[in-house]
Amino acid sequence: MLNKHSEYAKTRVGIIGGGIGGATIALQLSQQGADVLLFEKESSLVNGPPMCHLHAGGNLYREISDQQCIDLLKQSINTAKLYREAIDYRPTIVAVPLHDNGEPNDVTSRLTVLQKEYQRLIASDPQNEILGPASEYFRLYQQIDLERLSQLPVPNHPQTPDEWMIAFAKQTDLTQLKFPVFLVQEYGISVFRLAALTSLALESSSHCELLTSTKVTSVAQNDAEQWIIEANRSGVEETFEVDYLINACGFRTGTIDDMVGLKPKRMVEFKAAYISRWNDYQTNWPEIIFHGTRGTENGMTQLTPYPNGYFQIHAMTPDITLFEDGLVSSKQESAQPELPNKYINKVNHKWDEQVINERTSKAIEKVAGFIPAFNSADIGGRPMYGAQQIPGADATLRVADVAFQSNSYARCEIVKASSALPAANTIIDKLVELGLLTEKLSKQSLNTSMDISVTSDIAEEEIAQKAEHLAQERGFPVDLARRTMASVR
């Protein structure tokens, strides 16, 4: 677990928040030999907004720039290498509906840019070929191609691009789509397996003390410019002292900024995804994205498959995934945006059953508008939900990593999970610059072999058992902690 070749620093780092950002930073810093205290108020790591997609290219977000998409591609490749056993290796279909203002040519242009960048990344390092060959990054399907595929039997374990398209071709109302339709090597990511991997790795690290069920109540600097952290640990008040403080509290990041006396601008958005079960159709599916304008009744619809007929549904409409007054900004008196209490209650696991039923039913109906047979799907469990931070004042921002406010305080500002690893490496750079870490591994090893070593030695049986336990503990079907058969490599 530890890098034998680095000189262990005596720097003591406190990380507040055990989401994907805080957990990844803790993994990387403990590898460098820093002594890490990771504070997480929940009983396990990596809780938060509904995570299901690697975002290797930003194909869900037409509104963001090509550069943000390229950044997401790079970040996702390194994330997939670090968390290889949390990746669901199945492709994604991207389709543009007839009612949408966008055109397939726009999708082609974006995918071509990403394909060229992916080819360049592979040329620079063959280990970057995590999404398959660059030549197969995406494939186009015209209506005649899908009509031909619709006549073929659906394979139980699709392998080729054509095989992955058969179920979609058979079940989708093709008259509602513009052509071509795209199959992209854009994979899924399991939040429960990710939580299992980070937990197992950190629990076995001699350089990280994992403090779950621990709520930080105050932070302040002493005369020696060290941070004094007061926290309630399972009902017991304790005090901790660290040399460097990292705020990785996700949507609650502003609460720590307020304690420190900082007032950066930020936004917070509450969102939810819904769990359905389609018993009539239990074969392996790709992920499917029907593009649409965010916040309208025709907002983007995303269907994410899991084993045994479970599907997670995002629909970027006000009555499904998005919520009225669910996007809020910070004000002058506080760095923490104030979500209405009704959303804080939802974050704290207090949902009205009627709301769950209504929104899940609307999500199923939305998908059935494209895949008519999906009307027979049922509610499959409680929603996956959470609030997402967005630094600054641009609600379309999808790429951000870390901000430094002093020589002893950093703020993790990731919006997407794939930005967690760059945030960790940026913090390592800063600590080396400040002399708080005595030796830094090369960039090449940070992005390849060292990262992989943190998690690659954990046995699959351990990961699966831990992931399924976390799903059950959080009240979700265990199948959401399992990958499709195509992912079992």
C-alpha positions as CSV (number, residue, x, y, z in Angstrom):
1,M,0.0,0.0,0.0
2,L,2.9,2.4,0.7
3,N,5.4,3.7,-1.7
4,K,8.7,2.3,-0.3
5,H,10.9,4.8,-2.3
6,S,9.6,8.1,-0.9
7,E,10.8,9.7,2.3
8,Y,7.9,9.8,4.6
9,A,6.9,13.4,5.5
10,K,5.9,14.3,8.9
11,T,3.2,16.7,7.6
12,R,-0.2,16.0,9.3
13,V,-3.1,16.8,6.9
14,G,-6.7,17.1,7.9
15,I,-9.4,16.5,5.2
16,I,-12.9,17.4,6.0
17,G,-15.4,15.4,3.9
18,G,-15.2,11.8,2.7
19,G,-16.9,12.1,-0.6
20,I,-15.1,11.1,-3.8
21,G,-13.0,14.2,-3.6
22,G,-11.8,13.8,0.0
23,A,-11.4,10.1,-0.3
24,T,-9.2,10.3,-3.4
25,I,-7.1,13.1,-1.9
26,A,-6.6,11.0,1.2
27,L,-5.5,8.0,-0.9
28,Q,-3.0,10.1,-2.9
29,L,-1.6,11.9,0.1
30,S,-1.2,8.8,2.2
31,Q,0.7,7.2,-0.7
32,Q,3.1,10.2,-0.5
33,G,3.7,9.5,3.2
34,A,1.7,12.4,4.7
35,D,-0.2,11.5,7.8
36,V,-3.9,12.0,7.0
37,L,-6.9,12.5,9.1
38,L,-10.1,12.0,7.0
39,F,-13.3,13.3,8.7
40,E,-16.7,12.1,7.4
41,K,-19.9,12.7,9.2
42,E,-21.7,9.7,7.6
43,S,-20.9,6.1,8.6
44,S,-19.3,5.4,5.2
45,L,-17.4,7.1,2.4
46,V,-18.6,8.5,-1.0
47,N,-22.2,9.4,-0.2
48,G,-23.7,12.3,-2.2
49,P,-25.2,13.1,-5.6
50,P,-26.3,10.2,-7.8
51,M,-23.1,9.1,-9.6
52,C,-23.4,6.6,-12.5
53,H,-21.4,8.0,-15.5
54,L,-17.7,8.3,-16.1
55,H,-18.2,11.5,-18.2
56,A,-15.3,10.6,-20.5
57,G,-15.8,13.5,-22.9
58,G,-18.8,15.4,-21.5
59,N,-21.2,13.8,-24.0
60,L,-24.2,14.6,-21.7
61,Y,-23.4,18.3,-21.8
62,R,-23.9,20.0,-25.1
63,E,-23.7,23.5,-23.4
64,I,-20.1,23.1,-22.3
65,S,-17.0,24.0,-24.3
66,D,-14.9,21.6,-26.3
67,Q,-12.0,22.3,-23.8
68,Q,-14.2,21.3,-20.8
69,C,-15.0,18.1,-22.7
70,I,-11.3,17.4,-23.4
71,D,-10.5,18.0,-19.8
72,L,-13.2,15.6,-18.7
73,L,-11.8,13.0,-21.1
74,K,-8.3,13.3,-19.7
75,Q,-9.6,13.2,-16.1
76,S,-11.9,10.3,-16.7
77,I,-9.1,8.2,-18.2
78,N,-7.0,8.6,-15.1
79,T,-10.0,8.1,-12.8
80,A,-10.7,4.8,-14.7
81,K,-7.2,3.6,-14.2
82,L,-7.2,4.4,-10.5
83,Y,-10.7,2.9,-9.9
84,R,-10.7,0.3,-12.6
85,E,-12.8,-2.1,-10.5
86,A,-15.6,0.4,-10.1
87,I,-16.0,0.9,-13.9
88,D,-19.0,-0.6,-15.7
89,Y,-17.5,-1.5,-19.1
90,R,-20.5,-1.0,-21.4
91,P,-21.0,1.7,-24.0
92,T,-23.4,4.6,-24.2
93,I,-25.9,5.4,-27.0
94,V,-26.4,9.1,-27.7
95,A,-29.6,10.1,-29.7
96,V,-31.1,13.4,-30.8
97,P,-34.9,13.4,-30.7
98,L,-36.9,15.1,-33.5
99,H,-38.3,17.6,-31.1
100,D,-34.9,18.8,-30.1
101,N,-33.2,21.9,-31.5
102,G,-29.8,20.2,-31.8
103,E,-28.5,18.2,-34.8
104,P,-26.6,15.0,-35.0
105,N,-23.9,16.8,-36.9
106,D,-23.1,18.8,-33.7
107,V,-22.6,15.5,-31.9
108,T,-20.4,14.2,-34.7
109,S,-18.2,17.3,-34.5
110,R,-17.7,17.0,-30.7
111,L,-17.0,13.2,-30.9
112,T,-14.4,13.8,-33.6
113,V,-12.6,16.3,-31.5
114,L,-12.6,13.8,-28.6
115,Q,-11.5,10.9,-30.7
116,K,-8.5,12.9,-31.9
117,E,-7.6,13.8,-28.4
118,Y,-8.0,10.3,-27.2
119,Q,-5.7,9.1,-30.0
120,R,-3.1,11.7,-28.9
121,L,-3.3,10.5,-25.3
122,I,-2.8,6.9,-26.3
123,A,0.2,7.9,-28.4
124,S,1.7,9.7,-25.4
125,D,1.1,6.7,-23.0
126,P,-0.3,3.3,-24.2
127,Q,-1.8,2.8,-20.7
128,N,-4.4,5.5,-21.6
129,E,-6.2,3.1,-23.9
130,I,-8.8,2.5,-21.1
131,L,-11.8,3.2,-23.4
132,G,-10.7,0.7,-26.1
133,P,-9.0,1.5,-29.4
134,A,-9.3,5.2,-30.5
135,S,-10.6,4.1,-33.8
136,E,-13.6,2.5,-32.0
137,Y,-14.3,5.5,-29.7
138,F,-17.6,6.1,-31.5
139,R,-19.7,4.6,-34.3
140,L,-22.6,6.0,-36.3
141,Y,-25.9,4.2,-37.0
142,Q,-28.3,5.4,-39.6
143,Q,-32.0,4.4,-39.5
144,I,-31.5,1.6,-42.0
145,D,-28.8,0.1,-39.9
146,L,-31.0,0.1,-36.8
147,E,-33.9,-1.4,-38.7
148,R,-31.6,-4.2,-39.9
149,L,-30.4,-4.8,-36.3
150,S,-33.9,-4.9,-35.0
151,Q,-34.5,-8.1,-36.9
152,L,-31.7,-10.0,-35.0
153,P,-32.1,-11.8,-31.7
154,V,-31.0,-9.9,-28.6
155,P,-27.7,-11.4,-27.2
156,N,-27.5,-12.1,-23.4
157,H,-23.9,-10.9,-23.3
158,P,-23.3,-8.4,-26.1
159,Q,-19.7,-7.9,-27.1
160,T,-19.6,-6.0,-30.5
161,P,-21.0,-2.5,-31.1
162,D,-23.7,-4.0,-33.3
163,E,-24.7,-6.5,-30.6
164,W,-25.0,-3.6,-28.0
165,M,-27.3,-1.8,-30.4
166,I,-29.8,-4.6,-31.0
167,A,-32.0,-4.2,-27.9
168,F,-32.1,-0.4,-28.5
169,A,-33.0,-1.0,-32.2
170,K,-35.8,-3.4,-31.2
171,Q,-37.4,-1.4,-28.5
172,T,-37.0,2.3,-29.4
173,D,-39.5,4.2,-31.5
174,L,-37.1,5.2,-34.2
175,T,-39.6,7.6,-35.8
176,Q,-38.9,10.0,-33.0
177,L,-35.2,10.3,-33.7
178,K,-32.9,12.2,-35.9
179,F,-30.1,10.3,-37.6
180,P,-27.4,9.1,-37.2
181,V,-27.5,7.7,-33.6
182,F,-24.2,7.2,-31.9
183,L,-22.6,4.4,-29.9
184,V,-19.8,5.9,-27.7
185,Q,-17.2,4.1,-25.6
186,E,-18.4,6.1,-22.6
187,Y,-18.6,3.9,-19.5
188,G,-20.5,3.8,-16.3
189,I,-19.1,4.0,-12.7
190,S,-20.6,2.4,-9.6
191,V,-20.9,4.6,-6.6
192,F,-21.1,1.6,-4.3
193,R,-18.0,-0.1,-5.7
194,L,-16.2,3.2,-5.6
195,A,-17.1,3.6,-2.0
196,A,-15.9,0.1,-1.3
197,L,-12.6,0.6,-3.0
198,T,-11.7,3.8,-1.2
199,S,-12.9,2.5,2.1
200,L,-10.9,-0.8,1.8
201,A,-7.7,1.0,0.6
202,L,-7.8,3.7,3.4
203,E,-8.7,1.2,6.1
204,S,-5.5,-0.7,5.4
205,S,-3.3,2.4,5.1
206,S,-1.0,3.1,8.0
207,H,-0.8,6.7,6.9
208,C,-4.6,7.5,7.1
209,E,-6.9,7.6,10.1
210,L,-10.4,7.2,8.9
211,L,-12.8,9.1,11.1
212,T,-16.4,8.2,10.0
213,S,-19.5,9.2,12.0
214,T,-17.5,12.3,12.9
215,K,-18.9,15.8,12.4
216,V,-16.6,18.7,12.5
217,T,-18.0,21.5,14.7
218,S,-15.2,24.2,14.5
219,V,-11.8,24.9,12.9
220,A,-9.4,27.6,13.9
221,Q,-5.7,28.4,13.7
222,N,-3.4,28.6,16.7
223,D,-0.4,30.9,17.1
224,A,1.8,28.4,15.3
225,E,-0.5,28.5,12.3
226,Q,-1.6,24.9,12.9
227,W,-5.3,24.0,12.5
228,I,-7.3,23.0,15.6
229,I,-10.3,20.9,14.6
230,E,-13.1,20.2,17.0
231,A,-15.4,17.3,16.1
232,N,-18.1,15.2,17.5
233,R,-17.1,11.5,17.0
234,S,-20.0,9.2,17.6
235,G,-21.3,11.5,20.4
236,V,-17.9,12.2,21.9
237,E,-16.3,15.7,21.6
238,E,-12.6,15.4,20.4
239,T,-9.9,17.9,19.3
240,F,-7.4,17.3,16.6
241,E,-4.4,19.3,15.4
242,V,-3.1,19.3,11.8
243,D,-0.5,21.3,9.8
244,Y,-2.6,21.6,6.6
245,L,-6.4,21.7,6.1
246,I,-8.3,20.5,3.1
247,N,-12.0,21.4,2.8
248,A,-13.7,18.6,0.7
249,C,-17.2,19.0,2.1
250,G,-19.0,18.9,-1.3
251,F,-22.2,21.0,-1.2
252,R,-21.5,21.9,2.4
253,T,-18.0,23.4,1.6
254,G,-19.2,26.8,2.5
255,T,-19.8,25.8,6.1
256,I,-16.1,25.3,6.6
257,D,-15.2,28.4,4.7
258,D,-17.5,30.3,7.1
259,M,-15.5,28.9,10.0
260,V,-12.2,29.9,8.4
261,G,-13.6,33.4,7.6
262,L,-13.7,33.1,3.8
263,K,-16.6,34.1,1.5
264,P,-16.0,32.7,-2.0
265,K,-19.0,32.7,-4.4
266,R,-20.5,29.3,-5.2
267,M,-23.7,27.6,-6.2
268,V,-25.4,24.4,-4.9
269,E,-27.9,22.3,-6.8
270,F,-30.2,19.6,-5.5
271,K,-30.9,16.8,-7.9
272,A,-32.3,13.2,-7.9
273,A,-32.3,10.1,-10.0
274,Y,-34.9,7.4,-9.8
275,I,-34.7,3.6,-9.6
276,S,-37.0,1.5,-11.8
277,R,-37.2,-2.2,-12.5
278,W,-38.1,-3.5,-15.9
279,N,-38.8,-7.2,-15.3
280,D,-39.8,-7.8,-18.9
281,Y,-36.4,-7.0,-20.2
282,Q,-33.4,-8.2,-18.2
283,T,-30.7,-8.6,-20.8
284,N,-27.6,-6.3,-20.8
285,W,-28.3,-2.8,-22.1
286,P,-26.0,0.0,-22.9
287,E,-26.6,3.4,-21.3
288,I,-28.9,5.6,-23.3
289,I,-29.0,9.4,-23.6
290,F,-31.8,11.2,-25.4
291,H,-30.6,14.8,-25.7
292,G,-32.8,17.7,-24.7
293,T,-32.8,21.2,-23.4
294,R,-32.1,21.3,-19.7
295,G,-34.9,22.6,-17.5
296,T,-37.7,22.2,-20.1
297,E,-40.3,19.5,-20.4
298,N,-38.1,18.0,-23.1
299,G,-34.9,17.9,-21.0
300,M,-32.2,15.3,-21.5
301,T,-33.2,11.7,-20.5
302,Q,-30.6,9.3,-19.3
303,L,-31.2,5.6,-18.7
304,T,-28.5,3.7,-16.8
305,P,-28.7,-0.1,-16.7
306,Y,-27.8,-2.4,-13.8
307,P,-28.1,-6.2,-13.5
308,N,-31.5,-8.0,-13.1
309,G,-33.6,-5.3,-14.9
310,Y,-32.8,-2.3,-12.7
311,F,-32.4,1.1,-14.4
312,Q,-31.5,4.5,-13.0
313,I,-33.2,7.4,-14.6
314,H,-32.2,11.0,-14.9
315,A,-34.5,13.4,-16.8
316,M,-33.4,17.0,-16.7
317,T,-36.9,18.4,-16.3
318,P,-38.4,20.4,-13.5
319,D,-40.7,17.6,-12.4
320,I,-38.2,14.7,-12.4
321,T,-34.4,15.3,-11.7
322,L,-34.5,19.1,-11.3
323,F,-36.4,20.9,-8.6
324,E,-38.0,24.3,-8.4
325,D,-35.7,26.6,-6.3
326,G,-33.2,23.6,-6.2
327,L,-30.3,25.8,-7.6
328,V,-29.1,28.4,-5.1
329,S,-26.2,30.8,-4.8
330,S,-24.2,32.0,-1.8
331,K,-24.9,35.5,-0.4
332,Q,-22.6,38.1,1.0
333,E,-23.0,37.1,4.6
334,S,-22.1,33.4,4.1
335,A,-20.1,31.2,1.7
336,Q,-22.7,28.5,2.1
337,P,-25.7,28.7,-0.3
338,E,-29.0,28.0,1.6
339,L,-31.1,25.2,0.1
340,P,-34.7,25.4,1.1
341,N,-35.5,23.1,4.1
342,K,-37.5,20.8,2.0
343,Y,-34.4,19.8,0.1
344,I,-32.2,19.7,3.2
345,N,-34.7,17.2,4.6
346,K,-34.4,15.1,1.4
347,V,-30.6,15.2,1.7
348,N,-31.1,13.9,5.3
349,H,-33.1,11.0,3.9
350,K,-36.6,12.4,4.7
351,W,-38.6,11.8,1.5
352,D,-42.3,11.8,1.2
353,E,-43.4,8.4,-0.3
354,Q,-45.9,10.2,-2.5
355,V,-43.2,12.4,-4.0
356,I,-41.0,9.3,-4.6
357,N,-43.9,7.5,-6.4
358,E,-44.9,10.5,-8.4
359,R,-41.4,11.5,-9.6
360,T,-40.4,7.9,-10.3
361,S,-43.6,7.3,-12.3
362,K,-42.9,10.5,-14.3
363,A,-39.4,9.3,-15.0
364,I,-40.6,5.9,-16.3
365,E,-43.2,7.7,-18.4
366,K,-40.5,10.0,-19.8
367,V,-38.4,7.0,-20.9
368,A,-41.5,5.2,-22.3
369,G,-42.0,8.2,-24.6
370,F,-38.9,6.9,-26.5
371,I,-39.0,3.2,-25.5
372,P,-42.8,2.3,-25.4
373,A,-42.4,-1.1,-23.7
374,F,-40.7,0.7,-20.7
375,N,-44.2,1.6,-19.6
376,S,-44.3,-1.8,-17.9
377,A,-41.4,-0.8,-15.6
378,D,-42.1,-0.5,-11.8
379,I,-40.6,1.6,-9.0
380,G,-37.4,-0.2,-8.1
381,G,-36.4,1.5,-4.9
382,R,-35.8,4.9,-3.2
383,P,-34.3,7.7,-5.3
384,M,-30.5,8.4,-5.4
385,Y,-30.1,12.1,-4.5
386,G,-27.9,14.8,-3.2
387,A,-26.7,18.3,-3.7
388,Q,-23.8,19.3,-6.0
389,Q,-21.5,22.2,-5.5
390,I,-20.6,24.5,-8.4
391,P,-17.8,27.0,-7.6
392,G,-18.3,30.6,-8.9
393,A,-21.5,31.8,-10.7
394,D,-21.6,29.7,-13.9
395,A,-24.2,27.0,-13.5
396,T,-22.9,25.2,-16.6
397,L,-19.4,24.6,-15.2
398,R,-18.5,20.9,-15.1
399,V,-14.7,21.0,-14.7
400,A,-13.1,22.3,-11.5
401,D,-10.6,20.9,-9.0
402,V,-9.0,22.9,-6.2
403,A,-8.5,26.5,-4.9
404,F,-5.8,27.6,-2.5
405,Q,-6.6,30.4,0.0
406,S,-3.4,30.3,2.1
407,N,-0.3,28.3,2.6
408,S,-2.2,25.9,4.9
409,Y,-5.7,25.8,3.5
410,A,-7.1,24.3,0.3
411,R,-10.6,23.9,-1.0
412,C,-11.6,20.9,-3.1
413,E,-14.1,22.2,-5.7
414,I,-14.9,19.3,-7.9
415,V,-18.2,19.1,-9.7
416,K,-17.7,15.7,-11.4
417,A,-16.1,12.6,-9.8
418,S,-13.4,12.5,-12.6
419,S,-12.0,15.8,-11.3
420,A,-11.1,14.3,-7.9
421,L,-7.7,12.8,-9.0
422,P,-6.5,16.1,-10.6
423,A,-7.5,17.9,-7.4
424,A,-5.4,15.4,-5.4
425,N,-2.4,15.8,-7.6
426,T,-2.7,19.6,-7.6
427,I,-2.6,19.6,-3.8
428,I,0.4,17.3,-3.8
429,D,2.2,19.8,-6.1
430,K,1.3,22.6,-3.7
431,L,2.5,20.7,-0.6
432,V,5.8,19.9,-2.3
433,E,6.2,23.6,-3.3
434,L,5.7,24.6,0.3
435,G,8.2,22.0,1.5
436,L,5.5,20.1,3.4
437,L,6.1,17.0,1.4
438,T,9.8,16.2,1.0
439,E,9.7,14.2,-2.2
440,K,7.1,13.9,-5.0
441,L,6.8,11.0,-7.3
442,S,7.0,11.7,-11.0
443,K,3.9,12.9,-12.9
444,Q,4.0,9.7,-14.9
445,S,3.8,7.4,-11.9
446,L,1.2,9.7,-10.3
447,N,-1.0,9.1,-13.3
448,T,-0.3,5.4,-13.9
449,S,1.4,2.8,-11.8
450,M,1.2,4.5,-8.4
451,D,-2.5,5.3,-8.7
452,I,-3.3,1.8,-9.8
453,S,-1.4,0.2,-7.0
454,V,-3.6,1.9,-4.4
455,T,-6.6,-0.2,-5.4
456,S,-5.5,-2.9,-7.8
457,D,-4.4,-5.3,-5.1
458,I,-7.8,-5.5,-3.4
459,A,-9.6,-8.8,-4.0
460,E,-12.7,-8.7,-6.1
461,E,-14.6,-10.7,-3.4
462,E,-13.8,-8.0,-0.9
463,I,-14.9,-5.2,-3.2
464,A,-18.2,-7.0,-4.1
465,Q,-19.0,-7.9,-0.5
466,K,-18.3,-4.3,0.7
467,A,-20.2,-2.7,-2.1
468,E,-23.3,-4.8,-1.6
469,H,-23.2,-4.2,2.1
470,L,-23.1,-0.4,1.5
471,A,-26.0,-0.6,-1.0
472,Q,-28.1,-2.5,1.6
473,E,-27.0,-0.2,4.4
474,R,-28.1,2.9,2.4
475,G,-31.4,1.3,1.5
476,F,-30.8,0.4,-2.2
477,P,-31.2,-2.9,-4.1
478,V,-27.9,-4.8,-4.1
479,D,-28.0,-5.1,-7.9
480,L,-27.0,-1.4,-8.0
481,A,-23.7,-2.5,-6.5
482,R,-23.1,-5.1,-9.2
483,R,-21.7,-4.5,-12.7
484,T,-23.1,-5.8,-15.9
485,M,-21.7,-9.1,-17.1
486,A,-19.7,-7.3,-19.8
487,S,-17.7,-5.7,-17.0
488,V,-16.5,-8.9,-15.4
489,R,-13.0,-9.2,-17.0
